[in-house]
Amino acid sequence: EADIYQTPRYLVIGTGKKITLECSQTMGHDKMYWYQQDPGMELHLIHYSYGVNSTEKGDLSSESTVSRIRTEHFPLTLESARPSHTSQYLCASSESPFWGANTGELFFGEGSRLTVL
Amino acid sequence: DAKTTQPPSMDCAEGRAANLPCNHSTISGNEYVYWYRQIHSQGPQYIIHGLKNNETNEMASLIITEDRKSSTLILPHATLRDTAVYYCIVRVEDDKIIFGKGTRLHILP
C-alpha cells in the first residue's frame, strides 16, 4: 500500500490568494512528481525532483513552483491563484534504482482538487 | 511528448480477454515498457512492466514483440471494474515520466 499523502483533498479559493498543496511520502523515495489533470483529460507533468534540492520543470508550463528541502516533502505553491489554475493536482513518488527487486513504479497520492473562483 | 501511440478507446465484453495494443517504434535499448491504469480521477495504478521478455503478474500479462516496437497488455478475464484509462509508457530510470492520452477501455456487461 502506497504511503503518499496529499492535503488538502479539496480547496475552493478566491482569485489572487496564495496556496500551497502539500505532498508527503514515507517510503524514502528520492524521485517525486507533480501532475496536473483536468476532468476527462490527460495527465500533464508540471514538476519533478530527483532528490533534496533538485527540482525540474515538466512538459506543461506552469505558474506554480515547488521545493524539495526534505526527502519526504514536495510542496507545490501558487503565489496568486487564478481561475485558469482550477484543476486536479496529483503527486507521485517512485523508488530508485528500478532494477532488481524495485519495480520503478509510480505511487500516487489521492490528489488535490483546486477550484479558483 | 509521449513516446507511445495507443488507440483512444476500446470495448471488451465482460469475461473475455482484453488486449490493449501500444506502439513504441522509437524505443531505445534501455527503455522499459510500463503500463498503468486510471479509474475515474484517482491516481494511476501500476499494472506491469517489462524490458524484453513477456511478463505476467496477478493483474495482467505483457507481451513485447521481438523488435520491441510494440507491446500488448492482456487482461485475461475482464470485469466491469477494469473499466479505466490504460496508459503505456516507455522510460529509462532518470526520465521524466510522460503519460500521453492512453486508451479508454469500456467493459460491456
Chai-1 contact restraints between the chains, C-beta under 6 A:
chainA,res_idxA,chainB,res_idxB,connection_type,confidence,min_distance_angstrom,max_distance_angstrom,comment,restraint_id
A,E42,B,K101,contact,1.0,0.0,6.0,A-B,restraint_1
A,L43,B,F99,contact,1.0,0.0,6.0,A-B,restraint_2
A,L45,B,K96,contact,1.0,0.0,6.0,A-B,restraint_3
A,L45,B,I98,contact,1.0,0.0,6.0,A-B,restraint_4
A,Y48,B,K96,contact,1.0,0.0,6.0,A-B,restraint_5
A,Q88,B,S41,contact,1.0,0.0,6.0,A-B,restraint_6
A,L90,B,G43,contact,1.0,0.0,6.0,A-B,restraint_7
A,P97,B,E93,contact,1.0,0.0,6.0,A-B,restraint_8
A,F98,B,E93,contact,1.0,0.0,6.0,A-B,restraint_9
A,E105,B,Y46,contact,1.0,0.0,6.0,A-B,restraint_10
A,F108,B,G43,contact,1.0,0.0,6.0,A-B,restraint_11
